Amino acid sequence: MKCKHDYAVIEDNIHVDEIRYGNGEISVEISGYVIFHCRKCLDIQKKVL
């Protein structure tokens, strides 16, 4: 029987850098990772951004 996952975050380390240019243009860079687990079957996942 497959688990209907109910994930919870264990740890996250996310960085958001906003760069504004003189002409009004904005650039957003996102980097980092999130580690989470299923509360039912304890499956652990890591996602890199």
N, C-alpha and C positions, 0 to 999 in steps of 0.2 A: 504494500500500500504506500502510495506516495504522500509525502508530507505537504500540507498546505502551509507553506512557510509564513512565519510571523517574525520578521526580522527586527532587531534592535541594534542600535549603534553601540559598539564597544569603545571605539576611539576614532577620532578624525583629526586630520592635520591638513586643512584646506587654506590656501593662500589666494587672495583675490587682489590683483594689482590693477589699478585704474590709471591709465596714462592719458593726460589731456594735452592736446596739441593747440597751438596758437590760433588755428583757423576754426576752432569750435569742435573739431573731431575728437572723439573719445575712443580709446582702445581698452578693452578689458581682457586680462589674462588670468586664467584660473588654473591652479596646479595643486597637487597634494594627493591624499589618499583617504579612504574610509575603510575601517574594519568593522564588520557587523556579524551577528550570529542569529540563527533561528532560535526562538524561545522554546520551540517544540522539540526539534530533533538535534539541536546544538550544531548544525552545519555552520561552518565559519567561512566567510567570504572576505576578500580584500579587493577593492576597486581603486585603480589609479586613475586620476583625472589628467 
